[in-house]
Amino acid sequence: MAKHSNQDVATALGVLLADSYILALKTQNYHWNVVGSDFVQLHQLFGDQYEALSGAVDEIAERIRALGFPAPASFGEFTDRASVKSTAGHPPAREMITALRDDHLTAAKAAYAVIKAAEAAGDESSADLATGRVTEHEKAAWMLSALLG
């Protein structure tokens, strides 16, 4: 198997960036629009997750730049790259929780792809960043799953 290049790492990071951005936007939507008996708990959880994702988006984009490539930065570029899909509307709280759980697991898969490309390219920094993202996405998915019972 051919050794991966910085371009491969940047491409994988671009997918993770797009997934993270779309997920942050969706989480912010749900933070603003959740209703129901669990409003306070979900509003707080979605807010915390949105803030964490916003920080991650910046970190991922800066890593792409550090590798010498432009970071995707438009809705079109994010939509083209993302596995996480943007949704409009305001579903019931339980559907919000399920969608975010599934999206965090999707983003974790994108982070695993970064790890694979980074390890093949000998890029420990990108692998480390992606490992941290896997941890955060899997933790978020677990917390959301716990709410579903």
N, CA, C and O atoms as a GROMACS GRO file, in nm:
protein
  596
    1MET      N    1   0.084  -0.117   0.000
    1MET     CA    2   0.000   0.000   0.000
    1MET      C    3   0.089   0.123   0.000
    1MET      O    4   0.187   0.131   0.074
    2ALA      N    5   0.053   0.218  -0.083
    2ALA     CA    6   0.132   0.341  -0.094
    2ALA      C    7   0.119   0.425   0.031
    2ALA      O    8   0.014   0.430   0.096
    3LYS      N    9   0.228   0.490   0.064
    3LYS     CA   10   0.227   0.580   0.179
    3LYS      C   11   0.137   0.699   0.149
    3LYS      O   12   0.139   0.754   0.039
    4HIS      N   13   0.059   0.737   0.247
    4HIS     CA   14  -0.029   0.853   0.232
    4HIS      C   15   0.053   0.981   0.237
    4HIS      O   16   0.162   0.985   0.294
    5SER      N   17  -0.002   1.084   0.178
    5SER     CA   18   0.064   1.213   0.173
    5SER      C   19  -0.010   1.313   0.261
    5SER      O   20  -0.118   1.286   0.314
    6ASN      N   21   0.052   1.430   0.275
    6ASN     CA   22  -0.016   1.537   0.346
    6ASN      C   23  -0.147   1.574   0.278
    6ASN      O   24  -0.243   1.613   0.344
    7GLN      N   25  -0.153   1.560   0.144
    7GLN     CA   26  -0.277   1.587   0.072
    7GLN      C   27  -0.387   1.491   0.118
    7GLN      O   28  -0.501   1.532   0.137
    8ASP      N   29  -0.353   1.364   0.134
    8ASP     CA   30  -0.451   1.266   0.182
    8ASP      C   31  -0.501   1.302   0.322
    8ASP      O   32  -0.620   1.289   0.352
    9VAL      N   33  -0.409   1.346   0.406
    9VAL     CA   34  -0.446   1.386   0.542
    9VAL      C   35  -0.536   1.508   0.537
    9VAL      O   36  -0.639   1.513   0.605
   10ALA      N   37  -0.498   1.607   0.458
   10ALA     CA   38  -0.579   1.729   0.447
   10ALA      C   39  -0.718   1.698   0.391
   10ALA      O   40  -0.817   1.758   0.434
   11THR      N   41  -0.726   1.608   0.297
   11THR     CA   42  -0.855   1.569   0.240
   11THR      C   43  -0.942   1.503   0.348
   11THR      O   44  -1.060   1.535   0.360
   12ALA      N   45  -0.884   1.411   0.424
   12ALA     CA   46  -0.959   1.346   0.532
   12ALA      C   47  -0.999   1.447   0.638
   12ALA      O   48  -1.110   1.441   0.691
   13LEU      N   49  -0.909   1.540   0.670
   13LEU     CA   50  -0.944   1.645   0.765
   13LEU      C   51  -1.056   1.733   0.711
   13LEU      O   52  -1.139   1.782   0.788
   14GLY      N   53  -1.059   1.755   0.580
   14GLY     CA   54  -1.166   1.834   0.519
   14GLY      C   55  -1.303   1.770   0.538
   14GLY      O   56  -1.402   1.839   0.559
   15VAL      N   57  -1.308   1.638   0.530
   15VAL     CA   58  -1.433   1.565   0.556
   15VAL      C   59  -1.472   1.582   0.703
   15VAL      O   60  -1.588   1.609   0.734
   16LEU      N   61  -1.375   1.564   0.792
   16LEU     CA   62  -1.402   1.580   0.935
   16LEU      C   63  -1.447   1.723   0.965
   16LEU      O   64  -1.537   1.744   1.046
   17LEU      N   65  -1.384   1.820   0.902
   17LEU     CA   66  -1.423   1.960   0.920
   17LEU      C   67  -1.567   1.981   0.874
   17LEU      O   68  -1.646   2.044   0.945
   18ALA      N   69  -1.600   1.930   0.757
   18ALA     CA   70  -1.736   1.947   0.704
   18ALA      C   71  -1.838   1.879   0.794
   18ALA      O   72  -1.942   1.938   0.826
   19ASP      N   73  -1.810   1.756   0.837
   19ASP     CA   74  -1.901   1.686   0.928
   19ASP      C   75  -1.918   1.764   1.059
   19ASP      O   76  -2.029   1.776   1.111
   20SER      N   77  -1.808   1.816   1.110
   20SER     CA   78  -1.813   1.889   1.237
   20SER      C   79  -1.891   2.019   1.224
   20SER      O   80  -1.966   2.056   1.314
   21TYR      N   81  -1.874   2.088   1.112
   21TYR     CA   82  -1.943   2.214   1.091
   21TYR      C   83  -2.094   2.191   1.077
   21TYR      O   84  -2.173   2.260   1.141
   22ILE      N   85  -2.132   2.095   0.994
   22ILE     CA   86  -2.275   2.065   0.976
   22ILE      C   87  -2.335   2.019   1.108
   22ILE      O   88  -2.446   2.059   1.143
   23LEU      N   89  -2.263   1.936   1.182
   23LEU     CA   90  -2.311   1.889   1.312
   23LEU      C   91  -2.323   2.004   1.411
   23LEU      O   92  -2.418   2.009   1.489
   24ALA      N   93  -2.230   2.097   1.409
   24ALA     CA   94  -2.238   2.213   1.498
   24ALA      C   95  -2.361   2.296   1.464
   24ALA      O   96  -2.434   2.340   1.554
   25LEU      N   97  -2.385   2.318   1.336
   25LEU     CA   98  -2.501   2.397   1.294
   25LEU      C   99  -2.631   2.328   1.335
   25LEU      O  100  -2.724   2.394   1.384
   26LYS      N  101  -2.639   2.197   1.314
   26LYS     CA  102  -2.758   2.121   1.351
   26LYS      C  103  -2.778   2.125   1.503
   26LYS      O  104  -2.890   2.141   1.551
   27THR      N  105  -2.670   2.110   1.577
   27THR     CA  106  -2.679   2.113   1.723
   27THR      C  107  -2.724   2.250   1.772
   27THR      O  108  -2.803   2.260   1.867
   28GLN      N  109  -2.675   2.355   1.709
   28GLN     CA  110  -2.716   2.490   1.746
   28GLN      C  111  -2.866   2.508   1.716
   28GLN      O  112  -2.938   2.566   1.798
   29ASN      N  113  -2.912   2.461   1.603
   29ASN     CA  114  -3.054   2.466   1.569
   29ASN      C  115  -3.136   2.399   1.680
   29ASN      O  116  -3.234   2.456   1.728
   30TYR      N  117  -3.096   2.279   1.720
   30TYR     CA  118  -3.170   2.206   1.821
   30TYR      C  119  -3.160   2.275   1.957
   30TYR      O  120  -3.256   2.275   2.033
   31HIS      N  121  -3.046   2.333   1.988
   31HIS     CA  122  -3.028   2.410   2.112
   31HIS      C  123  -3.131   2.523   2.118
   31HIS      O  124  -3.194   2.545   2.220
   32TRP      N  125  -3.146   2.594   2.008
   32TRP     CA  126  -3.239   2.706   2.003
   32TRP      C  127  -3.385   2.662   2.004
   32TRP      O  128  -3.470   2.731   2.060
   33ASN      N  129  -3.415   2.548   1.943
   33ASN     CA  130  -3.554   2.514   1.911
   33ASN      C  131  -3.611   2.394   1.986
   33ASN      O  132  -3.726   2.357   1.961
   34VAL      N  133  -3.537   2.333   2.076
   34VAL     CA  134  -3.591   2.220   2.150
   34VAL      C  135  -3.704   2.268   2.241
   34VAL      O  136  -3.698   2.378   2.297
   35VAL      N  137  -3.806   2.186   2.255
   35VAL     CA  138  -3.918   2.213   2.345
   35VAL      C  139  -3.955   2.083   2.416
   35VAL      O  140  -3.915   1.974   2.374
   36GLY      N  141  -4.031   2.097   2.522
   36GLY     CA  142  -4.081   1.979   2.592
   36GLY      C  143  -4.038   1.977   2.737
   36GLY      O  144  -3.973   2.068   2.787
   37SER      N  145  -4.076   1.868   2.803
   37SER     CA  146  -4.053   1.858   2.947
   37SER      C  147  -3.905   1.850   2.983
   37SER      O  148  -3.868   1.880   3.096
   38ASP      N  149  -3.821   1.810   2.889
   38ASP     CA  150  -3.676   1.801   2.913
   38ASP      C  151  -3.602   1.922   2.856
   38ASP      O  152  -3.481   1.917   2.834
   39PHE      N  153  -3.675   2.031   2.832
   39PHE     CA  154  -3.617   2.148   2.769
   39PHE      C  155  -3.487   2.194   2.835
   39PHE      O  156  -3.385   2.209   2.768
   40VAL      N  157  -3.490   2.216   2.966
   40VAL     CA  158  -3.373   2.274   3.034
   40VAL      C  159  -3.251   2.183   3.016
   40VAL      O  160  -3.143   2.230   2.980
   41GLN      N  161  -3.269   2.056   3.041
   41GLN     CA  162  -3.159   1.959   3.029
   41GLN      C  163  -3.106   1.955   2.885
   41GLN      O  164  -2.985   1.959   2.863
   42LEU      N  165  -3.195   1.945   2.788
   42LEU     CA  166  -3.152   1.933   2.648
   42LEU      C  167  -3.095   2.064   2.596
   42LEU      O  168  -2.996   2.064   2.522
   43HIS      N  169  -3.155   2.175   2.632
   43HIS     CA  170  -3.103   2.306   2.591
   43HIS      C  171  -2.958   2.321   2.639
   43HIS      O  172  -2.873   2.367   2.563
   44GLN      N  173  -2.932   2.284   2.763
   44GLN     CA  174  -2.797   2.293   2.818
   44GLN      C  175  -2.702   2.195   2.749
   44GLN      O  176  -2.591   2.233   2.711
   45LEU      N  177  -2.744   2.070   2.732
   45LEU     CA  178  -2.659   1.970   2.668
   45LEU      C  179  -2.627   2.010   2.524
   45LEU      O  180  -2.511   2.005   2.483
   46PHE      N  181  -2.728   2.049   2.448
   46PHE     CA  182  -2.705   2.089   2.310
   46PHE      C  183  -2.615   2.212   2.304
   46PHE      O  184  -2.531   2.224   2.214
   47GLY      N  185  -2.632   2.304   2.398
   47GLY     CA  186  -2.546   2.422   2.402
   47GLY      C  187  -2.401   2.386   2.429
   47GLY      O  188  -2.310   2.437   2.364
   48ASP      N  189  -2.380   2.297   2.525
   48ASP     CA  190  -2.243   2.252   2.556
   48ASP      C  191  -2.181   2.183   2.436
   48ASP      O  192  -2.064   2.206   2.403
   49GLN      N  193  -2.259   2.097   2.370
   49GLN     CA  194  -2.206   2.024   2.255
   49GLN      C  195  -2.180   2.119   2.138
   49GLN      O  196  -2.080   2.103   2.068
   50TYR      N  197  -2.267   2.216   2.117
   50TYR     CA  198  -2.245   2.313   2.010
   50TYR      C  199  -2.116   2.391   2.034
   50TYR      O  200  -2.036   2.408   1.942
   51GLU      N  201  -2.094   2.437   2.157
   51GLU     CA  202  -1.973   2.514   2.187
   51GLU      C  203  -1.848   2.429   2.165
   51GLU      O  204  -1.749   2.479   2.112
   52ALA      N  205  -1.851   2.303   2.206
   52ALA     CA  206  -1.736   2.214   2.185
   52ALA      C  207  -1.709   2.193   2.036
   52ALA      O  208  -1.594   2.194   1.993
   53LEU      N  209  -1.815   2.175   1.959
   53LEU     CA  210  -1.799   2.155   1.816
   53LEU      C  211  -1.743   2.280   1.748
   53LEU      O  212  -1.662   2.270   1.656
   54SER      N  213  -1.786   2.396   1.793
   54SER     CA  214  -1.735   2.521   1.734
   54SER      C  215  -1.585   2.533   1.753
   54SER      O  216  -1.513   2.574   1.661
   55GLY      N  217  -1.537   2.497   1.871
   55GLY     CA  218  -1.393   2.496   1.895
   55GLY      C  219  -1.321   2.395   1.809
   55GLY      O  220  -1.212   2.422   1.759
   56ALA      N  221  -1.382   2.279   1.792
   56ALA     CA  222  -1.320   2.173   1.712
   56ALA      C  223  -1.309   2.215   1.566
   56ALA      O  224  -1.210   2.185   1.500
   57VAL      N  225  -1.411   2.282   1.514
   57VAL     CA  226  -1.410   2.328   1.375
   57VAL      C  227  -1.286   2.415   1.351
   57VAL      O  228  -1.216   2.398   1.251
   58ASP      N  229  -1.262   2.508   1.441
   58ASP     CA  230  -1.147   2.597   1.426
   58ASP      C  231  -1.016   2.518   1.432
   58ASP      O  232  -0.925   2.543   1.352
   59GLU      N  233  -1.006   2.425   1.524
   59GLU     CA  234  -0.884   2.345   1.540
   59GLU      C  235  -0.857   2.261   1.414
   59GLU      O  236  -0.743   2.253   1.369
   60ILE      N  237  -0.960   2.201   1.359
   60ILE     CA  238  -0.944   2.118   1.240
   60ILE      C  239  -0.902   2.204   1.120
   60ILE      O  240  -0.811   2.168   1.045
   61ALA      N  241  -0.968   2.318   1.103
   61ALA     CA  242  -0.934   2.407   0.992
   61ALA      C  243  -0.790   2.455   1.003
   61ALA      O  244  -0.719   2.460   0.903
   62GLU      N  245  -0.747   2.489   1.123
   62GLU     CA  246  -0.609   2.536   1.141
   62GLU      C  247  -0.509   2.425   1.114
   62GLU      O  248  -0.398   2.452   1.068
   63ARG      N  249  -0.545   2.301   1.142
   63ARG     CA  250  -0.454   2.189   1.112
   63ARG      C  251  -0.440   2.172   0.961
   63ARG      O  252  -0.330   2.147   0.911
   64ILE      N  253  -0.550   2.185   0.888
   64ILE     CA  254  -0.544   2.178   0.742
   64ILE      C  255  -0.450   2.287   0.690
   64ILE      O  256  -0.368   2.262   0.602
   65ARG      N  257  -0.463   2.407   0.744
   65ARG     CA  258  -0.376   2.519   0.703
   65ARG      C  259  -0.230   2.490   0.739
   65ARG      O  260  -0.140   2.522   0.661
   66ALA      N  261  -0.207   2.431   0.854
   66ALA     CA  262  -0.070   2.399   0.895
   66ALA      C  263  -0.006   2.298   0.800
   66ALA      O  264   0.116   2.297   0.784
   67LEU      N  265  -0.087   2.214   0.738
   67LEU     CA  266  -0.036   2.118   0.640
   67LEU      C  267  -0.012   2.184   0.504
   67LEU      O  268   0.042   2.121   0.413
   68GLY      N  269  -0.052   2.311   0.491
   68GLY     CA  270  -0.025   2.384   0.368
   68GLY      C  271  -0.137   2.385   0.266
   68GLY      O  272  -0.114   2.415   0.149
   69PHE      N  273  -0.257   2.353   0.310
   69PHE     CA  274  -0.370   2.346   0.218
   69PHE      C  275  -0.479   2.443   0.263
   69PHE      O  276  -0.491   2.472   0.382
   70PRO      N  277  -0.560   2.492   0.169
   70PRO     CA  278  -0.672   2.577   0.208
   70PRO      C  279  -0.781   2.493   0.276
   70PRO      O  280  -0.810   2.382   0.233
   71ALA      N  281  -0.839   2.548   0.380
   71ALA     CA  282  -0.948   2.480   0.450
   71ALA      C  283  -1.079   2.509   0.378
   71ALA      O  284  -1.106   2.624   0.345
   72PRO      N  285  -1.160   2.407   0.354
   72PRO     CA  286  -1.293   2.435   0.299
   72PRO      C  287  -1.367   2.527   0.395
   72PRO      O  288  -1.357   2.512   0.517
   73ALA      N  289  -1.443   2.623   0.338
   73ALA     CA  290  -1.502   2.722   0.426
   73ALA      C  291  -1.635   2.777   0.377
   73ALA      O  292  -1.677   2.884   0.421
   74SER      N  293  -1.701   2.707   0.288
   74SER     CA  294  -1.832   2.753   0.242
   74SER      C  295  -1.934   2.641   0.262
   74SER      O  296  -1.899   2.524   0.274
   75PHE      N  297  -2.060   2.680   0.266
   75PHE     CA  298  -2.165   2.579   0.281
   75PHE      C  299  -2.159   2.478   0.167
   75PHE      O  300  -2.179   2.358   0.190
   76GLY      N  301  -2.130   2.524   0.046
   76GLY     CA  302  -2.120   2.433  -0.067
   76GLY      C  303  -2.008   2.332  -0.049
   76GLY      O  304  -2.027   2.213  -0.074
   77GLU      N  305  -1.891   2.379  -0.006
   77GLU     CA  306  -1.778   2.288   0.017
   77GLU      C  307  -1.809   2.190   0.130
   77GLU      O  308  -1.775   2.072   0.122
   78PHE      N  309  -1.873   2.239   0.234
   78PHE     CA  310  -1.908   2.149   0.345
   78PHE      C  311  -2.010   2.045   0.300
   78PHE      O  312  -1.998   1.927   0.333
   79THR      N  313  -2.110   2.088   0.227
   79THR     CA  314  -2.214   1.996   0.180
   79THR      C  315  -2.155   1.890   0.088
   79THR      O  316  -2.192   1.773   0.096
   80ASP      N  317  -2.063   1.930   0.001
   80ASP     CA  318  -2.000   1.836  -0.091
   80ASP      C  319  -1.917   1.730  -0.018
   80ASP      O  320  -1.909   1.616  -0.064
   81ARG      N  321  -1.856   1.766   0.093
   81ARG     CA  322  -1.764   1.677   0.163
   81ARG      C  323  -1.829   1.596   0.275
   81ARG      O  324  -1.787   1.484   0.303
   82ALA      N  325  -1.931   1.650   0.337
   82ALA     CA  326  -1.984   1.594   0.462
   82ALA      C  327  -2.060   1.464   0.444
   82ALA      O  328  -2.134   1.445   0.347
   83SER      N  329  -2.042   1.376   0.539
   83SER     CA  330  -2.127   1.257   0.552
   83SER      C  331  -2.247   1.290   0.638
   83SER      O  332  -2.355   1.234   0.620
   84VAL      N  333  -2.229   1.382   0.733
   84VAL     CA  334  -2.340   1.432   0.815
   84VAL      C  335  -2.424   1.522   0.726
   84VAL      O  336  -2.370   1.608   0.656
   85LYS      N  337  -2.553   1.503   0.728
   85LYS     CA  338  -2.642   1.580   0.642
   85LYS      C  339  -2.716   1.687   0.722
   85LYS      O  340  -2.766   1.662   0.832
   86SER      N  341  -2.722   1.804   0.665
   86SER     CA  342  -2.796   1.914   0.724
   86SER      C  343  -2.946   1.885   0.712
   86SER      O  344  -2.991   1.827   0.613
   87THR      N  345  -3.021   1.925   0.813
   87THR     CA  346  -3.166   1.909   0.808
   87THR      C  347  -3.231   2.039   0.851
   87THR      O  348  -3.180   2.111   0.937
   88ALA      N  349  -3.342   2.067   0.790
   88ALA     CA  350  -3.419   2.185   0.827
   88ALA      C  351  -3.532   2.142   0.920
   88ALA      O  352  -3.564   2.024   0.931
   89GLY      N  353  -3.590   2.238   0.987
   89GLY     CA  354  -3.705   2.208   1.070
   89GLY      C  355  -3.670   2.186   1.215
   89GLY      O  356  -3.555   2.200   1.257
   90HIS      N  357  -3.772   2.150   1.289
   90HIS     CA  358  -3.761   2.139   1.434
   90HIS      C  359  -3.834   2.014   1.480
   90HIS      O  360  -3.948   2.021   1.526
   91PRO      N  361  -3.769   1.899   1.468
   91PRO     CA  362  -3.835   1.773   1.505
   91PRO      C  363  -3.857   1.765   1.656
   91PRO      O  364  -3.802   1.844   1.732
   92PRO      N  365  -3.937   1.668   1.698
   92PRO     CA  366  -3.955   1.646   1.842
   92PRO      C  367  -3.820   1.614   1.908
   92PRO      O  368  -3.727   1.567   1.842
   93ALA      N  369  -3.811   1.641   2.037
   93ALA     CA  370  -3.684   1.628   2.110
   93ALA      C  371  -3.620   1.491   2.093
   93ALA      O  372  -3.499   1.482   2.072
   94ARG      N  373  -3.699   1.385   2.100
   94ARG     CA  374  -3.643   1.250   2.088
   94ARG      C  375  -3.578   1.230   1.951
   94ARG      O  376  -3.474   1.165   1.941
   95GLU      N  377  -3.638   1.284   1.846
   95GLU     CA  378  -3.579   1.275   1.712
   95GLU      C  379  -3.451   1.358   1.703
   95GLU      O  380  -3.356   1.319   1.635
   96MET      N  381  -3.448   1.471   1.771
   96MET     CA  382  -3.326   1.551   1.777
   96MET      C  383  -3.213   1.471   1.839
   96MET      O  384  -3.102   1.466   1.786
   97ILE      N  385  -3.242   1.408   1.951
   97ILE     CA  386  -3.141   1.330   2.023
   97ILE      C  387  -3.089   1.217   1.934
   97ILE      O  388  -2.968   1.196   1.924
   98THR      N  389  -3.180   1.145   1.870
   98THR     CA  390  -3.142   1.034   1.783
   98THR      C  391  -3.056   1.082   1.666
   98THR      O  392  -2.955   1.020   1.633
   99ALA      N  393  -3.096   1.192   1.604
   99ALA     CA  394  -3.021   1.245   1.490
   99ALA      C  395  -2.881   1.287   1.532
   99ALA      O  396  -2.783   1.256   1.463
  100LEU      N  397  -2.870   1.357   1.644
  100LEU     CA  398  -2.738   1.400   1.689
  100LEU      C  399  -2.650   1.282   1.729
  100LEU      O  400  -2.530   1.281   1.700
  101ARG      N  401  -2.708   1.183   1.794
  101ARG     CA  402  -2.630   1.062   1.828
  101ARG      C  403  -2.573   0.999   1.703
  101ARG      O  404  -2.454   0.969   1.696
  102ASP      N  405  -2.658   0.980   1.603
  102ASP     CA  406  -2.614   0.917   1.478
  102ASP      C  407  -2.508   1.002   1.408
  102ASP      O  408  -2.411   0.949   1.353
  103ASP      N  409  -2.526   1.133   1.411
  103ASP     CA  410  -2.430   1.223   1.346
  103ASP      C  411  -2.295   1.223   1.418
  103ASP      O  412  -2.191   1.232   1.353
  104HIS      N  413  -2.296   1.213   1.549
  104HIS     CA  414  -2.169   1.204   1.621
  104HIS      C  415  -2.095   1.076   1.585
  104HIS      O  416  -1.973   1.076   1.572
  105LEU      N  417  -2.168   0.967   1.568
  105LEU     CA  418  -2.104   0.841   1.528
  105LEU      C  419  -2.049   0.852   1.386
  105LEU      O  420  -1.944   0.796   1.356
  106THR      N  421  -2.119   0.923   1.298
  106THR     CA  422  -2.070   0.946   1.163
  106THR      C  423  -1.942   1.030   1.166
  106THR      O  424  -1.845   1.000   1.096
  107ALA      N  425  -1.942   1.134   1.248
  107ALA     CA  426  -1.823   1.219   1.259
  107ALA      C  427  -1.706   1.140   1.319
  107ALA      O  428  -1.591   1.162   1.281
  108ALA      N  429  -1.735   1.050   1.411
  108ALA     CA  430  -1.628   0.966   1.467
  108ALA      C  431  -1.564   0.881   1.358
  108ALA      O  432  -1.442   0.862   1.357
  109LYS      N  433  -1.645   0.830   1.265
  109LYS     CA  434  -1.590   0.752   1.153
  109LYS      C  435  -1.499   0.838   1.067
  109LYS      O  436  -1.394   0.792   1.021
  110ALA      N  437  -1.538   0.963   1.045
  110ALA     CA  438  -1.453   1.055   0.968
  110ALA      C  439  -1.322   1.079   1.041
  110ALA      O  440  -1.216   1.088   0.978
  111ALA      N  441  -1.328   1.089   1.173
  111ALA     CA  442  -1.205   1.108   1.252
  111ALA      C  443  -1.116   0.984   1.245
  111ALA      O  444  -0.994   0.996   1.239
  112TYR      N  445  -1.177   0.866   1.246
  112TYR     CA  446  -1.097   0.744   1.231
  112TYR      C  447  -1.026   0.742   1.095
  112TYR      O  448  -0.912   0.696   1.086
  113ALA      N  449  -1.092   0.792   0.991
  113ALA     CA  450  -1.028   0.799   0.858
  113ALA      C  451  -0.909   0.894   0.860
  113ALA      O  452  -0.809   0.869   0.793
  114VAL      N  453  -0.919   1.002   0.937
  114VAL     CA  454  -0.804   1.093   0.952
  114VAL      C  455  -0.689   1.020   1.019
  114VAL      O  456  -0.574   1.032   0.976
  115ILE      N  457  -0.719   0.947   1.124
  115ILE     CA  458  -0.615   0.873   1.196
  115ILE      C  459  -0.542   0.779   1.100
  115ILE      O  460  -0.419   0.774   1.098
  116LYS      N  461  -0.618   0.706   1.021
  116LYS     CA  462  -0.557   0.611   0.927
  116LYS      C  463  -0.466   0.683   0.827
  116LYS      O  464  -0.353   0.641   0.804
  117ALA      N  465  -0.516   0.791   0.768
  117ALA     CA  466  -0.436   0.865   0.670
  117ALA      C  467  -0.314   0.929   0.736
  117ALA      O  468  -0.204   0.928   0.680
  118ALA      N  469  -0.334   0.984   0.855
  118ALA     CA  470  -0.224   1.051   0.925
  118ALA      C  471  -0.116   0.951   0.966
  118ALA      O  472   0.003   0.980   0.952
  119GLU      N  473  -0.155   0.836   1.016
  119GLU     CA  474  -0.055   0.736   1.054
  119GLU      C  475   0.023   0.689   0.932
  119GLU      O  476   0.144   0.669   0.940
  120ALA      N  477  -0.045   0.671   0.820
  120ALA     CA  478   0.023   0.628   0.697
  120ALA      C  479   0.120   0.735   0.647
  120ALA      O  480   0.220   0.703   0.583
  121ALA      N  481   0.090   0.862   0.676
  121ALA     CA  482   0.176   0.972   0.632
  121ALA      C  483   0.280   1.009   0.737
  121ALA      O  484   0.362   1.098   0.714
  122GLY      N  485   0.277   0.942   0.851
  122GLY     CA  486   0.371   0.976   0.959
  122GLY      C  487   0.339   1.110   1.023
  122GLY      O  488   0.430   1.178   1.072
  123ASP      N  489   0.214   1.149   1.023
  123ASP     CA  490   0.170   1.278   1.076
  123ASP      C  491   0.105   1.257   1.213
  123ASP      O  492  -0.016   1.242   1.225
  124GLU      N  493   0.190   1.257   1.315
  124GLU     CA  494   0.142   1.231   1.450
  124GLU      C  495   0.049   1.340   1.502
  124GLU      O  496  -0.043   1.311   1.578
  125SER      N  497   0.072   1.462   1.462
  125SER     CA  498  -0.011   1.573   1.510
  125SER      C  499  -0.156   1.560   1.462
  125SER      O  500  -0.249   1.576   1.540
  126SER      N  501  -0.173   1.531   1.334
  126SER     CA  502  -0.310   1.513   1.282
  126SER      C  503  -0.375   1.389   1.342
  126SER      O  504  -0.495   1.390   1.370
  127ALA      N  505  -0.297   1.282   1.360
  127ALA     CA  506  -0.351   1.161   1.423
  127ALA      C  507  -0.396   1.191   1.565
  127ALA      O  508  -0.500   1.142   1.610
  128ASP      N  509  -0.317   1.271   1.637
  128ASP     CA  510  -0.353   1.307   1.775
  128ASP      C  511  -0.481   1.390   1.777
  128ASP      O  512  -0.570   1.365   1.858
  129LEU      N  513  -0.489   1.489   1.690
  129LEU     CA  514  -0.610   1.571   1.682
  129LEU      C  515  -0.731   1.483   1.656
  129LEU      O  516  -0.834   1.497   1.724
  130ALA      N  517  -0.721   1.393   1.560
  130ALA     CA  518  -0.833   1.307   1.523
  130ALA      C  519  -0.869   1.210   1.635
  130ALA      O  520  -0.987   1.178   1.655
  131THR      N  521  -0.769   1.161   1.709
  131THR     CA  522  -0.797   1.073   1.821
  131THR      C  523  -0.880   1.146   1.926
  131THR      O  524  -0.973   1.089   1.983
  132GLY      N  525  -0.846   1.271   1.952
  132GLY     CA  526  -0.925   1.352   2.044
  132GLY      C  527  -1.067   1.371   1.996
  132GLY      O  528  -1.161   1.370   2.075
  133ARG      N  529  -1.084   1.388   1.864
  133ARG     CA  530  -1.218   1.404   1.809
  133ARG      C  531  -1.298   1.276   1.821
  133ARG      O  532  -1.418   1.281   1.851
  134VAL      N  533  -1.236   1.160   1.798
  134VAL     CA  534  -1.306   1.032   1.816
  134VAL      C  535  -1.358   1.024   1.959
  134VAL      O  536  -1.474   0.989   1.982
  135THR      N  537  -1.271   1.055   2.055
  135THR     CA  538  -1.310   1.048   2.196
  135THR      C  539  -1.430   1.137   2.223
  135THR      O  540  -1.525   1.094   2.289
  136GLU      N  541  -1.427   1.260   2.174
  136GLU     CA  542  -1.536   1.354   2.199
  136GLU      C  543  -1.665   1.312   2.130
  136GLU      O  544  -1.773   1.320   2.189
  137HIS      N  545  -1.656   1.267   2.005
  137HIS     CA  546  -1.778   1.226   1.934
  137HIS      C  547  -1.839   1.101   1.995
  137HIS      O  548  -1.961   1.091   2.007
  138GLU      N  549  -1.756   1.006   2.034
  138GLU     CA  550  -1.809   0.884   2.095
  138GLU      C  551  -1.868   0.913   2.232
  138GLU      O  552  -1.968   0.851   2.270
  139LYS      N  553  -1.809   1.004   2.308
  139LYS     CA  554  -1.866   1.044   2.437
  139LYS      C  555  -2.001   1.112   2.417
  139LYS      O  556  -2.097   1.082   2.488
  140ALA      N  557  -2.008   1.204   2.321
  140ALA     CA  558  -2.135   1.273   2.293
  140ALA      C  559  -2.242   1.172   2.252
  140ALA      O  560  -2.356   1.181   2.297
  141ALA      N  561  -2.206   1.077   2.166
  141ALA     CA  562  -2.302   0.976   2.122
  141ALA      C  563  -2.350   0.892   2.240
  141ALA      O  564  -2.469   0.860   2.250
  142TRP      N  565  -2.260   0.856   2.329
  142TRP     CA  566  -2.298   0.779   2.447
  142TRP      C  567  -2.395   0.857   2.535
  142TRP      O  568  -2.494   0.802   2.583
  143MET      N  569  -2.366   0.986   2.558
  143MET     CA  570  -2.454   1.068   2.641
  143MET      C  571  -2.592   1.080   2.578
  143MET      O  572  -2.693   1.071   2.648
  144LEU      N  573  -2.596   1.101   2.449
  144LEU     CA  574  -2.726   1.111   2.380
  144LEU      C  575  -2.800   0.976   2.383
  144LEU      O  576  -2.922   0.972   2.400
  145SER      N  577  -2.727   0.868   2.366
  145SER     CA  578  -2.790   0.734   2.373
  145SER      C  579  -2.850   0.709   2.511
  145SER      O  580  -2.957   0.651   2.522
  146ALA      N  581  -2.780   0.754   2.614
  146ALA     CA  582  -2.830   0.735   2.751
  146ALA      C  583  -2.964   0.807   2.770
  146ALA      O  584  -3.049   0.759   2.845
  147LEU      N  585  -2.983   0.919   2.704
  147LEU     CA  586  -3.109   0.991   2.714
  147LEU      C  587  -3.224   0.913   2.648
  147LEU      O  588  -3.340   0.928   2.685
  148LEU      N  589  -3.190   0.831   2.551
  148LEU     CA  590  -3.292   0.754   2.480
  148LEU      C  591  -3.333   0.630   2.558
  148LEU      O  592  -3.436   0.569   2.529
  149GLY      N  593  -3.254   0.592   2.659
  149GLY     CA  594  -3.291   0.478   2.743
  149GLY      C  595  -3.243   0.347   2.690
  149GLY      O  596  -3.267   0.243   2.751
   0.00000   0.00000   0.00000
